[in-house]
Amino acid sequence: QFRLEILTPYGLFLQSDEIEIVNVPSTDSVLGILANHAPLIADVKIGEINISINGKREYFATTGGLVYVKKEKNL
């Protein structure tokens, strides 16, 4: 599991330390991000972000932005 923060122009939308996987639509493909993923920065295109929190899927619409994956800190 890892920490996910989703930020919008209006502020923090979601923050959780119990994320199992995040699927993000990028300009090249759909990125599947798991714990200990290599650091990256990518453009996010219009589409759907889906996440798995403790085995439960949640879906969110996105109109674009950036995804930034950095080295995890010990929580």
MOPAC internal coordinates of N, CA, C and O (Angstrom, degrees):
PM7 1SCF
backbone

  N    0.0000 0     0.00 0     0.00 0    0    0    0
  C    1.4513 1     0.00 0     0.00 0    1    0    0
  C    1.5201 1   109.74 1     0.00 0    2    1    0
  O    1.2310 1   121.17 1   -24.14 1    3    2    1
  N    1.3226 1   115.36 1   155.86 1    3    2    1
  C    1.4555 1   119.89 1  -179.40 1    5    3    2
  C    1.5206 1   110.00 1  -149.15 1    6    5    3
  O    1.2310 1   121.26 1    -8.52 1    7    6    5
  N    1.3283 1   115.20 1   171.48 1    7    6    5
  C    1.4644 1   121.95 1  -178.76 1    9    7    6
  C    1.5267 1   110.00 1   -88.57 1   10    9    7
  O    1.2310 1   121.26 1   -42.18 1   11   10    9
  N    1.3288 1   115.20 1   137.82 1   11   10    9
  C    1.4583 1   122.51 1   174.91 1   13   11   10
  C    1.5131 1   108.27 1  -128.46 1   14   13   11
  O    1.2310 1   121.20 1   -45.29 1   15   14   13
  N    1.3189 1   115.32 1   134.71 1   15   14   13
  C    1.4611 1   121.36 1   171.66 1   17   15   14
  C    1.5157 1   107.23 1  -126.70 1   18   17   15
  O    1.2310 1   120.63 1   -51.49 1   19   18   17
  N    1.3334 1   116.39 1   128.51 1   19   18   17
  C    1.4582 1   121.43 1   174.28 1   21   19   18
  C    1.5192 1   106.71 1  -111.69 1   22   21   19
  O    1.2310 1   121.65 1   -60.38 1   23   22   21
  N    1.3350 1   114.44 1   119.62 1   23   22   21
  C    1.4584 1   121.30 1  -179.57 1   25   23   22
  C    1.5186 1   109.63 1  -108.44 1   26   25   23
  O    1.2310 1   120.49 1   -36.67 1   27   26   25
  N    1.3139 1   116.66 1   143.33 1   27   26   25
  C    1.4533 1   123.12 1   175.59 1   29   27   26
  C    1.5244 1   107.58 1  -122.96 1   30   29   27
  O    1.2310 1   119.97 1    -8.34 1   31   30   29
  N    1.3266 1   117.67 1   171.66 1   31   30   29
  C    1.4692 1   118.96 1   174.83 1   33   31   30
  C    1.5316 1   112.35 1   -60.11 1   34   33   31
  O    1.2310 1   120.33 1   161.72 1   35   34   33
  N    1.3254 1   116.98 1   -18.28 1   35   34   33
  C    1.4653 1   121.38 1  -178.27 1   37   35   34
  C    1.5244 1   113.13 1   -95.57 1   38   37   35
  O    1.2310 1   120.17 1   176.80 1   39   38   37
  N    1.3311 1   117.28 1    -3.20 1   39   38   37
  C    1.4543 1   120.63 1   178.65 1   41   39   38
  C    1.5218 1   112.46 1   126.97 1   42   41   39
  O    1.2310 1   121.15 1    15.27 1   43   42   41
  N    1.3240 1   115.41 1  -164.73 1   43   42   41
  C    1.4634 1   122.58 1  -178.22 1   45   43   42
  C    1.5274 1   110.08 1   -70.84 1   46   45   43
  O    1.2310 1   120.55 1   -57.40 1   47   46   45
  N    1.3349 1   116.56 1   122.60 1   47   46   45
  C    1.4614 1   121.98 1  -179.48 1   49   47   46
  C    1.5241 1   111.47 1   -95.63 1   50   49   47
  O    1.2310 1   120.76 1   139.83 1   51   50   49
  N    1.3452 1   116.16 1   -40.17 1   51   50   49
  C    1.4611 1   120.73 1  -177.06 1   53   51   50
  C    1.5205 1   108.88 1  -150.88 1   54   53   51
  O    1.2310 1   121.17 1   -40.69 1   55   54   53
  N    1.3215 1   115.37 1   139.31 1   55   54   53
  C    1.4660 1   121.43 1   173.21 1   57   55   54
  C    1.5144 1   107.41 1  -144.08 1   58   57   55
  O    1.2310 1   120.62 1   -53.59 1   59   58   57
  N    1.3314 1   116.43 1   126.41 1   59   58   57
  C    1.4615 1   120.76 1  -179.55 1   61   59   58
  C    1.5225 1   109.49 1  -151.77 1   62   61   59
  O    1.2310 1   120.74 1   -36.47 1   63   62   61
  N    1.3168 1   116.20 1   143.53 1   63   62   61
  C    1.4551 1   123.05 1   175.22 1   65   63   62
  C    1.5256 1   111.49 1  -100.93 1   66   65   63
  O    1.2310 1   119.63 1  -171.23 1   67   66   65
  N    1.3173 1   118.31 1     8.77 1   67   66   65
  C    1.4636 1   122.55 1  -174.36 1   69   67   66
  C    1.5205 1   112.93 1  -115.61 1   70   69   67
  O    1.2310 1   120.23 1  -149.09 1   71   70   69
  N    1.3317 1   117.17 1    30.91 1   71   70   69
  C    1.4600 1   121.82 1  -177.34 1   73   71   70
  C    1.5214 1   110.01 1   -83.14 1   74   73   71
  O    1.2310 1   120.73 1   -45.13 1   75   74   73
  N    1.3240 1   116.21 1   134.87 1   75   74   73
  C    1.4568 1   121.72 1   177.70 1   77   75   74
  C    1.5227 1   111.95 1   -99.77 1   78   77   75
  O    1.2310 1   120.50 1   139.97 1   79   78   77
  N    1.3520 1   116.65 1   -40.03 1   79   78   77
  C    1.4658 1   121.92 1   177.84 1   81   79   78
  C    1.5237 1   108.71 1  -155.96 1   82   81   79
  O    1.2310 1   121.31 1   -32.45 1   83   82   81
  N    1.3358 1   115.10 1   147.55 1   83   82   81
  C    1.4614 1   122.56 1   173.90 1   85   83   82
  C    1.5180 1   107.04 1  -127.51 1   86   85   83
  O    1.2310 1   120.19 1   -48.67 1   87   86   85
  N    1.3234 1   117.25 1   131.33 1   87   86   85
  C    1.4630 1   122.57 1   174.20 1   89   87   86
  C    1.5194 1   107.44 1  -112.97 1   90   89   87
  O    1.2310 1   120.91 1   -58.18 1   91   90   89
  N    1.3391 1   115.86 1   121.82 1   91   90   89
  C    1.4586 1   122.51 1  -173.97 1   93   91   90
  C    1.5234 1   109.50 1  -124.39 1   94   93   91
  O    1.2310 1   119.79 1   -50.05 1   95   94   93
  N    1.3490 1   118.01 1   129.95 1   95   94   93
  C    1.4647 1   118.99 1   176.58 1   97   95   94
  C    1.5234 1   110.60 1   -76.33 1   98   97   95
  O    1.2310 1   120.31 1   -64.46 1   99   98   97
  N    1.3249 1   117.01 1   115.54 1   99   98   97
  C    1.4648 1   120.70 1   177.96 1  101   99   98
  C    1.5225 1   108.63 1  -105.78 1  102  101   99
  O    1.2310 1   120.76 1    -6.16 1  103  102  101
  N    1.3083 1   116.15 1   173.84 1  103  102  101
  C    1.4612 1   119.69 1  -179.38 1  105  103  102
  C    1.5236 1   112.20 1   -67.87 1  106  105  103
  O    1.2310 1   119.45 1   158.87 1  107  106  105
  N    1.3298 1   118.65 1   -21.13 1  107  106  105
  C    1.4615 1   122.35 1  -179.81 1  109  107  106
  C    1.5262 1   113.69 1   -97.39 1  110  109  107
  O    1.2310 1   120.26 1   144.81 1  111  110  109
  N    1.3301 1   117.11 1   -35.19 1  111  110  109
  C    1.4671 1   121.67 1  -176.02 1  113  111  110
  C    1.5245 1   108.39 1  -171.50 1  114  113  111
  O    1.2310 1   120.50 1    10.85 1  115  114  113
  N    1.3079 1   116.66 1  -169.15 1  115  114  113
  C    1.4598 1   121.19 1   171.16 1  117  115  114
  C    1.5229 1   107.02 1   -95.49 1  118  117  115
  O    1.2310 1   120.61 1   -56.28 1  119  118  117
  N    1.3188 1   116.43 1   123.72 1  119  118  117
  C    1.4570 1   121.19 1   179.63 1  121  119  118
  C    1.5175 1   109.87 1   -89.49 1  122  121  119
  O    1.2310 1   119.99 1   -53.07 1  123  122  121
  N    1.3117 1   117.62 1   126.93 1  123  122  121
  C    1.4500 1   123.06 1   172.84 1  125  123  122
  C    1.5191 1   107.97 1  -101.66 1  126  125  123
  O    1.2310 1   120.56 1   -64.42 1  127  126  125
  N    1.3256 1   116.54 1   115.58 1  127  126  125
  C    1.4619 1   120.78 1  -174.81 1  129  127  126
  C    1.5260 1   109.10 1  -111.56 1  130  129  127
  O    1.2310 1   121.27 1   -56.41 1  131  130  129
  N    1.3276 1   115.18 1   123.59 1  131  130  129
  C    1.4631 1   123.43 1   177.92 1  133  131  130
  C    1.5240 1   109.12 1  -115.47 1  134  133  131
  O    1.2310 1   120.18 1    -7.56 1  135  134  133
  N    1.3138 1   117.26 1   172.44 1  135  134  133
  C    1.4679 1   121.82 1   174.87 1  137  135  134
  C    1.5270 1   109.23 1   -55.95 1  138  137  135
  O    1.2310 1   120.54 1   -35.51 1  139  138  137
  N    1.3201 1   116.56 1   144.49 1  139  138  137
  C    1.4583 1   124.57 1   178.70 1  141  139  138
  C    1.5272 1   113.75 1    64.89 1  142  141  139
  O    1.2310 1   120.51 1  -155.42 1  143  142  141
  N    1.3313 1   116.63 1    24.58 1  143  142  141
  C    1.4641 1   121.36 1   176.43 1  145  143  142
  C    1.5311 1   108.98 1   -64.28 1  146  145  143
  O    1.2310 1   120.43 1   -30.96 1  147  146  145
  N    1.3070 1   116.79 1   149.04 1  147  146  145
  C    1.4655 1   121.23 1   176.42 1  149  147  146
  C    1.5302 1   109.39 1   -62.78 1  150  149  147
  O    1.2310 1   119.90 1   -36.06 1  151  150  149
  N    1.3223 1   117.80 1   143.94 1  151  150  149
  C    1.4602 1   120.45 1   177.91 1  153  151  150
  C    1.5342 1   110.89 1   -58.58 1  154  153  151
  O    1.2310 1   120.67 1   -37.28 1  155  154  153
  N    1.3366 1   116.33 1   142.72 1  155  154  153
  C    1.4587 1   120.84 1   177.97 1  157  155  154
  C    1.5117 1   110.73 1  -161.41 1  158  157  155
  O    1.2310 1   121.48 1   -19.43 1  159  158  157
  N    1.3219 1   114.78 1   160.57 1  159  158  157
  C    1.4556 1   123.14 1   169.61 1  161  159  158
  C    1.5190 1   105.89 1  -131.63 1  162  161  159
  O    1.2310 1   119.90 1   -48.41 1  163  162  161
  N    1.3400 1   117.80 1   131.59 1  163  162  161
  C    1.4604 1   121.38 1  -179.13 1  165  163  162
  C    1.5221 1   109.62 1  -146.65 1  166  165  163
  O    1.2310 1   121.29 1   -26.76 1  167  166  165
  N    1.3317 1   115.13 1   153.24 1  167  166  165
  C    1.4630 1   120.85 1   174.01 1  169  167  166
  C    1.5181 1   109.46 1   -74.60 1  170  169  167
  O    1.2310 1   121.14 1   -37.60 1  171  170  169
  N    1.3170 1   115.43 1   142.40 1  171  170  169
  C    1.4599 1   121.88 1   175.11 1  173  171  170
  C    1.5207 1   107.34 1  -106.24 1  174  173  171
  O    1.2310 1   120.39 1   -48.02 1  175  174  173
  N    1.3316 1   116.87 1   131.98 1  175  174  173
  C    1.4580 1   120.21 1   179.22 1  177  175  174
  C    1.5280 1   110.29 1  -101.59 1  178  177  175
  O    1.2310 1   120.66 1    -5.81 1  179  178  177
  N    1.2988 1   116.35 1   174.19 1  179  178  177
  C    1.4615 1   121.67 1   177.90 1  181  179  178
  C    1.5217 1   108.72 1   -61.23 1  182  181  179
  O    1.2310 1   120.58 1   -46.35 1  183  182  181
  N    1.3191 1   116.49 1   133.65 1  183  182  181
  C    1.4526 1   120.22 1   179.93 1  185  183  182
  C    1.5114 1   111.94 1   163.96 1  186  185  183
  O    1.2310 1   121.63 1    35.04 1  187  186  185
  N    1.3240 1   114.50 1  -144.96 1  187  186  185
  C    1.4620 1   121.39 1  -174.16 1  189  187  186
  C    1.5209 1   110.14 1  -127.24 1  190  189  187
  O    1.2310 1   120.76 1   -50.82 1  191  190  189
  N    1.3174 1   116.15 1   129.18 1  191  190  189
  C    1.4570 1   122.33 1   171.32 1  193  191  190
  C    1.5152 1   106.41 1   -96.86 1  194  193  191
  O    1.2310 1   119.97 1   -49.17 1  195  194  193
  N    1.3230 1   117.66 1   130.83 1  195  194  193
  C    1.4621 1   117.99 1   173.32 1  197  195  194
  C    1.5102 1   108.91 1  -125.88 1  198  197  195
  O    1.2310 1   121.90 1   -37.66 1  199  198  197
  N    1.3209 1   113.96 1   142.34 1  199  198  197
  C    1.4593 1   120.89 1  -177.19 1  201  199  198
  C    1.5225 1   109.16 1  -130.07 1  202  201  199
  O    1.2310 1   121.23 1   -23.78 1  203  202  201
  N    1.3133 1   115.25 1   156.22 1  203  202  201
  C    1.4578 1   121.18 1   174.75 1  205  203  202
  C    1.5274 1   107.91 1  -118.03 1  206  205  203
  O    1.2310 1   121.55 1   -60.97 1  207  206  205
  N    1.3320 1   114.65 1   119.03 1  207  206  205
  C    1.4620 1   121.99 1   177.92 1  209  207  206
  C    1.5223 1   107.24 1  -117.86 1  210  209  207
  O    1.2310 1   120.83 1   -68.04 1  211  210  209
  N    1.3255 1   116.03 1   111.96 1  211  210  209
  C    1.4697 1   121.49 1  -179.26 1  213  211  210
  C    1.5241 1   112.14 1    50.74 1  214  213  211
  O    1.2310 1   120.53 1  -134.92 1  215  214  213
  N    1.3297 1   116.59 1    45.08 1  215  214  213
  C    1.4543 1   121.67 1   176.16 1  217  215  214
  C    1.5126 1   115.11 1    82.17 1  218  217  215
  O    1.2310 1   119.37 1   177.64 1  219  218  217
  N    1.3209 1   118.81 1    -2.36 1  219  218  217
  C    1.4653 1   122.27 1  -179.41 1  221  219  218
  C    1.5305 1   109.13 1  -106.67 1  222  221  219
  O    1.2310 1   120.21 1   -49.81 1  223  222  221
  N    1.3433 1   117.20 1   130.19 1  223  222  221
  C    1.4610 1   122.66 1   179.62 1  225  223  222
  C    1.5298 1   110.26 1   -85.70 1  226  225  223
  O    1.2310 1   121.53 1   -41.12 1  227  226  225
  N    1.3306 1   114.67 1   138.88 1  227  226  225
  C    1.4635 1   121.38 1   173.09 1  229  227  226
  C    1.5110 1   107.48 1  -131.17 1  230  229  227
  O    1.2310 1   120.67 1   -34.42 1  231  230  229
  N    1.3284 1   116.33 1   145.58 1  231  230  229
  C    1.4581 1   122.27 1  -174.66 1  233  231  230
  C    1.5220 1   110.22 1  -124.89 1  234  233  231
  O    1.2310 1   121.15 1   -39.96 1  235  234  233
  N    1.3464 1   115.41 1   140.04 1  235  234  233
  C    1.4549 1   121.62 1  -179.75 1  237  235  234
  C    1.5200 1   109.03 1  -138.34 1  238  237  235
  O    1.2310 1   120.26 1   -40.50 1  239  238  237
  N    1.3214 1   117.11 1   139.50 1  239  238  237
  C    1.4624 1   121.69 1   175.39 1  241  239  238
  C    1.5227 1   109.06 1   -80.97 1  242  241  239
  O    1.2310 1   120.83 1   -32.65 1  243  242  241
  N    1.3264 1   116.01 1   147.35 1  243  242  241
  C    1.4576 1   121.21 1   175.05 1  245  243  242
  C    1.5232 1   109.32 1  -134.58 1  246  245  243
  O    1.2310 1   121.18 1   -34.93 1  247  246  245
  N    1.3202 1   115.35 1   145.07 1  247  246  245
  C    1.4634 1   120.62 1   177.11 1  249  247  246
  C    1.5197 1   110.87 1  -107.95 1  250  249  247
  O    1.2310 1   120.54 1  -169.02 1  251  250  249
  N    1.3360 1   116.58 1    10.98 1  251  250  249
  C    1.4524 1   121.00 1   177.59 1  253  251  250
  C    1.5188 1   111.38 1   124.68 1  254  253  251
  O    1.2310 1   121.40 1    -2.34 1  255  254  253
  N    1.3222 1   114.93 1   177.66 1  255  254  253
  C    1.4581 1   120.65 1   179.73 1  257  255  254
  C    1.5133 1   111.11 1   141.49 1  258  257  255
  O    1.2310 1   121.33 1    29.83 1  259  258  257
  N    1.3358 1   115.06 1  -150.17 1  259  258  257
  C    1.4616 1   122.00 1   179.60 1  261  259  258
  C    1.5199 1   109.78 1  -129.78 1  262  261  259
  O    1.2310 1   120.93 1   -32.81 1  263  262  261
  N    1.3101 1   115.82 1   147.19 1  263  262  261
  C    1.4568 1   121.12 1   168.78 1  265  263  262
  C    1.5212 1   106.09 1  -113.53 1  266  265  263
  O    1.2310 1   121.35 1   -46.81 1  267  266  265
  N    1.3165 1   115.02 1   133.19 1  267  266  265
  C    1.4676 1   122.02 1  -177.11 1  269  267  266
  C    1.5152 1   107.27 1  -128.72 1  270  269  267
  O    1.2310 1   120.41 1   -64.69 1  271  270  269
  N    1.3248 1   116.83 1   115.31 1  271  270  269
  C    1.4567 1   122.53 1   178.25 1  273  271  270
  C    1.5143 1   106.81 1  -109.34 1  274  273  271
  O    1.2310 1   120.62 1   -54.98 1  275  274  273
  N    1.3255 1   116.42 1   125.02 1  275  274  273
  C    1.4627 1   119.87 1   178.63 1  277  275  274
  C    1.5130 1   109.46 1  -124.92 1  278  277  275
  O    1.2310 1   121.49 1   -12.91 1  279  278  277
  N    1.3165 1   114.76 1   167.09 1  279  278  277
  C    1.4505 1   120.12 1   179.55 1  281  279  278
  C    1.5311 1   109.31 1   -58.45 1  282  281  279
  O    1.2310 1   121.53 1   -43.14 1  283  282  281
  N    1.3167 1   114.67 1   136.86 1  283  282  281
  C    1.4676 1   119.59 1  -177.54 1  285  283  282
  C    1.5093 1   111.25 1   -74.36 1  286  285  283
  O    1.2310 1   121.77 1   -30.14 1  287  286  285
  N    1.3076 1   114.22 1   149.86 1  287  286  285
  C    1.4584 1   122.17 1   173.35 1  289  287  286
  C    1.5174 1   108.51 1  -100.46 1  290  289  287
  O    1.2310 1   120.19 1   -25.46 1  291  290  289
  N    1.3058 1   117.25 1   154.54 1  291  290  289
  C    1.4540 1   119.79 1   172.96 1  293  291  290
  C    1.5199 1   108.16 1   -70.64 1  294  293  291
  O    1.2310 1   120.55 1   -53.87 1  295  294  293
  N    1.3178 1   116.56 1   126.13 1  295  294  293
  C    1.4660 1   120.57 1  -177.48 1  297  295  294
  C    1.4988 1   111.21 1   -87.84 1  298  297  295
  O    1.2310 1   120.10 1   180.00 1  299  298  297

